[in-house]
């Protein structure tokens, strides 16, 4: 966490196999409070990047090649139990949301989303810090 | 064979996608059944494989014009071929994933495969497919649901 400016800046990693979604998250209003340290397109790359960049906050897609998001959440939480994870996924069934939370995610935002919904979801997540 | 309520799930998912991501409602026409295995496709198609309790494919197919406008509505400035393909896959993924709200977790969706400029390469698992016509901002597209 960087406190050199007097305002804490949390490190964010974005995990999604869509470039469009990654860029939308980067444009969120909440991004002022976050420093994007990396973006990964699949779970395997995300785990490697997570070890290297040590983010405080992660947005996580679920349906991805190589390693899916649920497995990835589990691995990230095993590395750092204090990481905050917002799942951003099209999988709209309740069982999947419950599973993601049980594996260690802190919030769930369903695709498609408006800028306002993304902003609110990130704001709620950051309230936990 | 799809039941009427199941088709409604995809119609509602399509409507919701354009209202939310495109910030403007789409006019979704009455679904119709195609039995000759040729539901047709536009320039760009995002194909989702379905496995688990249901088997088959769901695809969203659209012309470049519609996808470009949709990108702009999402504040996306990059309208390259790569981004257009990314979008068509993401639309198919989102509508299919949202269907799990009604179908449950056993409706397993694959990551999208994108077919561009070669509609003949879309392989449906059988002859019967439901086509949901979509009209949005003077552009036409369709969602095709081909499930056993």
Interface residues (C-beta under 8 A of the other chain):
Chain A: X17 X18 X19 X20 X21 X23 X24 X27 X63 X64 X65 X89 X90 X91 X92 X93 X95 X96 X110 X111 X112 X113 X114 X115
Chain B: X16 X17 X20 X21 X23 X71 X74 X75 X76 X78 X82 X83 X86 X87 X89 X90 X93 X94 X95 X96 X97 X98 X99 X100 X101 X103 X104 X105 X107 X109 X110 X111
